Amino acid sequence: MEVLKIATAGSVDDGKSTLIGRILYDTKSLTTDKLEAIETRSKANGFDYLDFSLATDGLVAEREQGITIDVAHIYFSTAKKSYIIADTPGHVEYTRNMVTGASTSQASMILVDARNGVIEQTYRHFFINNLLRIKDVIVAVNKMDLVDFSEEKFNNIKAEFEKMKANSEYKDQNITFIPISALKGDNVVGGSENTPWYKGGSILDHLEKLNAQDVFEAGQTRFPIQTVIRPKKDEFHDFRGYAGKLYGGDLAVGDEVTVLPSLTKSKIKEIYFFDKKFDKAERGSSINVTLADNINVSRGDMIVKAGEEPAVQKQLIAKVCWMDSKNLVSGTKYLLQHGVNRVQALVQNVDNVLATDFSGQEKAEALSLNQIGEVSIKLAKPVFYDKYKDNKTNGSFILIDPQTNHTAGIGFIQ
């Protein structure tokens, strides 16, 4: 069954946890004991309705304060798809958590309180979606029941978002605006009689129509090798397969390929999905391939189509989201993890800090916790990379503090 990963974002009290809880409730994805716990807790809190936010806020501090702090992953399924929702916090001090949750997502939902409209945190949420180049974004204008389901309020918020989109670098993003009431259920899973002026579908209708294949954006073929398969059975004595996930483009039997970093040439001999052979594999597929020539290929190498070789350099310019309490400053050494490869890296310069409201950038000498900026990095040995806008997987990396082994930053190659 197709799996779609969704990141969520919203400011305090925008109703994000309630929305997720409503989706789980209306799709009958809550277990009986969980539903009973929600009913009991809702009554204890004096509510005459079910508080669906209790379905997602797992930490005691989250339940007590009514906010989301940590990234939680929620799972549910319909007849058409399986879904994984990354419930991310919206506070500025948890920017790193939001980037982490959204980094593996294929679609995104941004909640906006219909009473407040677009606020500072909304700009940040949309900026991060642009930075991570999440192709499909749902803007859920929530609490429409508190503004009498006003079409004018909805259109005003839509107009403000359109202005934001005009200032963003990622022009191919699809933005869908949906008026909802997470508490009442309007346009969440089913439709709503309260919004006759709205001609689109519900949130679930939109998610059901998304093709998860589309989120693996088309581009040049990149096949990083996760492991080399050498069965120990006598009947497969000479078998040597290379397993991993295919990104960017397709691979077919007979394609001429180049193995990086050795630049050795060969052809695709066989393609396996588990134990079945196929003539072609589409991007996003987890496959095992064999080559026509007996050449040396190891974990960390990459197979690309001949003529589609990526850049190979020791110098990188990247946008970095800083996740460490210790500032990022020039002259600091880190370990750079790019795919399965790890190399020593020197931060040559912090070039600037980016404003998350799309107002531009300003010069800086350091990046502090939760800031995003452009950084120049020198590596101990070359890596084969793409720009992040061309290939997300081969254009991203993490920086690791060699002393603490903590993930200190996430980078997006420019």
Residue pairs with C-beta under 8 A, 6 or more apart in sequence:
1 77
1 81
1 82
2 80
2 81
2 82
2 212
3 81
3 82
3 83
3 84
3 212
4 81
4 82
4 83
4 84
4 106
4 107
4 207
4 210
4 212
4 215
5 83
5 84
5 86
5 104
5 105
5 106
5 107
6 83
6 84
6 85
6 86
6 105
6 106
6 107
6 108
6 109
6 207
7 85
7 86
7 88
7 98
7 101
7 102
7 105
7 107
7 108
7 109
7 129
7 134
8 16
8 19
8 20
8 85
8 86
8 87
8 88
8 108
8 109
8 110
8 111
9 16
9 88
9 90
9 98
9 102
9 108
9 109
9 110
9 111
9 125
9 128
9 129
10 16
10 90
10 110
10 111
10 112
10 125
10 142
11 90
11 111
11 113
11 116
11 119
11 121
11 122
11 125
12 67
12 90
12 91
13 66
13 113
14 90
14 111
14 112
14 113
14 142
14 143
15 53
15 111
15 113
15 142
15 143
15 182
15 183
16 68
16 87
16 90
16 111
17 52
17 53
17 55
17 56
17 57
17 68
17 87
18 51
18 52
18 53
18 182
18 183
19 52
19 109
19 111
19 140
19 142
19 180
19 182
19 188
19 203
20 52
20 55
20 56
20 74
20 85
20 87
21 38
21 51
21 52
21 53
21 54
21 55
21 56
21 182
22 52
22 182
22 183
22 185
22 188
22 189
23 29
23 76
23 85
23 188
23 189
23 203
23 204
24 30
24 52
24 55
24 74
24 76
25 35
25 50
25 52
25 55
26 185
26 188
26 189
26 190
26 204
27 76
27 77
27 78
27 189
27 204
29 76
29 77
30 38
30 55
34 55
37 54
38 50
38 51
38 52
38 54
38 55
39 50
41 51
41 54
42 49
42 50
42 51
42 54
45 51
49 183
52 182
52 183
53 66
54 63
56 68
56 72
56 74
56 87
57 63
57 66
57 67
57 68
58 70
58 72
59 69
59 70
61 69
62 68
62 69
62 70
67 89
67 91
68 87
68 88
68 89
68 90
69 89
69 94
69 97
70 89
70 97
71 86
71 87
71 88
71 89
71 97
71 98
71 100
71 101
72 86
72 87
73 84
73 85
73 86
73 87
74 84
74 85
74 87
75 82
75 83
75 84
75 85
76 82
76 83
76 85
77 83
78 204
78 208
80 208
81 207
81 208
81 212
83 207
86 101
86 102
86 104
86 105
87 101
88 94
88 97
88 98
88 100
88 101
88 102
89 97
89 98
90 98
90 121
90 125
91 121
92 121
92 124
92 370
93 370
94 370
95 124
95 128
95 321
95 370
95 372
96 321
96 322
96 323
96 369
96 370
98 125
98 128
99 128
99 131
99 132
99 321
99 323
99 410
100 323
100 410
102 108
102 128
102 129
102 132
102 134
103 132
103 396
103 410
105 132
105 134
106 134
106 135
106 136
106 210
106 212
106 215
107 134
107 135
107 136
107 137
107 138
107 207
107 210
107 215
108 129
108 134
108 136
108 137
108 138
109 137
109 138
109 140
109 203
110 122
110 125
110 126
110 129
110 137
110 138
110 139
110 140
111 140
111 142
112 118
112 122
112 139
112 140
112 141
112 142
112 157
113 142
113 143
114 141
114 142
114 143
114 144
114 146
114 147
114 150
114 153
114 154
114 157
114 179
115 143
115 146
115 147
117 153
117 156
117 157
117 160
118 157
118 160
118 161
118 164
120 357
123 164
123 356
123 357
123 358
124 356
124 357
126 137
126 161
126 164
126 168
127 168
127 354
127 356
127 357
127 358
128 356
129 137
129 173
130 168
130 169
130 170
130 173
131 319
131 321
131 372
131 412
132 392
132 412
133 170
133 173
133 217
133 388
133 389
133 392
134 173
135 172
135 173
135 174
135 214
135 215
135 217
136 173
136 174
136 176
136 210
136 214
136 215
137 173
137 174
137 175
137 176
138 175
138 176
138 178
138 203
138 206
138 207
139 157
139 158
139 161
139 175
139 176
139 177
139 178
140 178
140 180
140 182
140 203
141 153
141 154
141 157
141 158
141 177
141 178
141 179
141 180
142 180
142 181
142 182
143 181
143 182
143 183
144 150
144 153
144 154
144 179
144 180
144 181
144 186
144 194
144 195
145 181
145 183
145 184
145 186
145 194
147 153
149 179
149 186
149 192
149 194
149 195
151 195
151 197
151 198
154 177
154 179
154 198
157 177
158 177
161 175
161 177
164 358
165 173
165 175
167 358
168 358
170 389
176 200
176 206
177 200
178 187
178 198
178 200
178 201
178 202
178 203
178 206
179 186
179 187
179 192
179 195
179 198
180 186
180 187
180 188
180 192
180 202
180 203
181 187
181 188
181 192
181 194
182 188
186 192
186 194
186 195
187 195
187 198
187 201
187 202
187 203
188 202
188 203
188 204
189 202
189 203
189 204
190 202
191 201
191 202
192 198
192 202
200 206
201 209
212 284
213 282
213 283
213 284
215 284
216 247
216 248
216 283
216 284
217 248
217 391
217 392
218 248
218 249
218 283
219 248
219 249
219 386
219 390
219 391
220 248
220 249
220 304
220 305
220 308
220 310
220 386
220 390
220 391
221 246
221 247
221 248
221 249
221 250
221 251
221 283
221 304
221 305
221 308
222 246
222 247
222 248
222 249
222 302
222 304
222 310
222 386
222 391
222 393
222 394
223 242
223 244
223 245
223 246
223 247
223 251
223 289
223 302
223 303
223 304
224 244
224 245
224 247
224 300
224 301
224 302
224 339
224 340
224 393
224 394
225 242
225 243
225 244
225 297
225 298
225 299
225 300
225 301
225 302
225 303
225 340
226 243
226 244
226 245
226 299
226 340
227 242
227 243
227 244
227 299
228 240
228 241
228 242
228 243
228 297
228 298
228 299
229 239
229 240
229 241
229 242
229 243
229 288
230 239
230 240
230 241
231 239
239 290
240 290
240 294
241 272
241 288
241 289
241 290
242 288
242 289
242 290
242 291
242 297
242 303
243 286
243 287
243 288
243 289
244 286
244 287
245 284
245 285
245 286
245 287
245 393
246 281
246 282
246 283
246 284
246 285
246 286
246 287
247 283
247 284
247 391
247 392
247 393
247 394
248 283
248 391
248 394
249 283
249 305
249 308
250 280
250 281
250 282
250 283
251 257
251 268
251 271
251 280
251 281
251 287
251 289
251 303
251 305
252 268
252 271
252 279
252 280
252 281
253 268
253 269
253 270
253 271
253 279
253 280
254 267
254 268
255 267
255 268
255 305
255 306
256 265
256 266
256 267
256 305
256 306
257 265
257 266
257 267
257 268
257 291
257 303
257 304
257 305
257 306
258 264
258 265
258 303
258 304
258 305
258 306
258 309
259 265
259 266
259 291
259 295
259 297
259 301
259 302
259 303
260 301
260 302
260 303
260 304
260 309
260 310
260 312
260 384
261 301
261 312
261 382
261 384
262 295
262 296
262 301
263 309
264 293
264 295
264 296
265 293
265 306
266 291
266 292
266 293
266 295
267 291
267 292
267 293
268 289
268 290
268 291
268 292
269 289
269 290
269 291
269 292
270 277
270 289
270 290
271 277
271 278
271 279
271 280
271 281
271 287
271 288
271 289
272 278
272 287
272 288
272 289
272 290
273 281
273 285
273 286
273 287
273 288
281 287
281 289
289 303
291 297
297 303
299 340
300 339
300 340
300 341
302 310
302 339
302 384
302 394
304 310
309 384
310 384
310 385
310 386
310 391
310 394
311 384
311 385
311 386
312 382
312 383
312 384
312 385
313 379
313 382
313 383
313 385
314 378
314 379
314 380
314 381
314 382
314 383
315 376
315 377
315 378
315 379
316 376
316 377
316 378
316 379
316 383
316 385
316 411
316 413
317 351
317 374
317 375
317 376
317 377
317 413
317 414
318 374
318 375
318 377
318 397
318 411
318 412
318 413
318 414
319 354
319 372
319 373
319 374
319 375
319 388
319 411
319 412
319 414
320 328
320 367
320 372
320 373
320 374
320 375
320 399
320 409
320 410
320 411
320 412
321 370
321 371
321 372
321 409
321 410
322 328
322 367
322 368
322 369
322 370
322 371
322 372
322 373
322 408
322 409
323 369
323 370
323 407
323 408
323 409
323 410
324 369
324 401
324 406
324 408
324 409
325 369
326 401
326 408
327 366
327 367
327 368
327 369
328 347
328 350
328 366
328 367
328 368
328 375
328 408
328 409
329 347
329 350
329 365
329 366
330 347
330 348
330 349
330 350
330 365
331 346
331 347
331 348
332 346
332 347
333 344
333 345
333 346
333 347
333 402
334 344
334 345
334 347
334 399
334 400
334 401
334 402
334 408
334 409
335 342
335 343
335 344
335 345
335 399
335 400
335 401
335 402
336 342
336 343
336 344
336 345
336 377
336 379
336 383
336 397
336 398
336 399
336 400
336 411
337 397
337 398
337 399
337 400
338 383
338 385
338 396
338 397
339 393
339 394
341 383
342 400
343 379
343 380
343 381
343 383
344 379
344 380
345 377
345 378
345 379
345 380
345 399
346 377
346 378
346 379
347 375
347 376
347 377
348 376
348 377
348 378
349 375
349 376
350 364
350 365
350 366
350 367
350 373
350 374
350 375
351 363
351 364
351 373
351 374
351 375
351 376
352 361
352 362
352 363
352 364
352 373
352 374
353 361
353 362
353 364
353 367
353 371
353 372
353 373
354 360
354 361
354 372
354 373
354 374
355 361
355 362
356 372
361 373
361 374
364 373
367 373
367 375
367 409
374 414
375 411
377 411
384 394
385 394
385 395
385 413
386 394
386 395
386 413
387 395
387 413
387 414
388 395
388 396
388 412
388 413
388 414
389 395
395 412
395 413
396 410
396 411
396 412
396 413
397 410
397 411
397 413
398 407
398 408
398 409
398 410
398 411
399 407
399 408
399 409
399 410
399 411
400 406
400 407
400 408
401 408
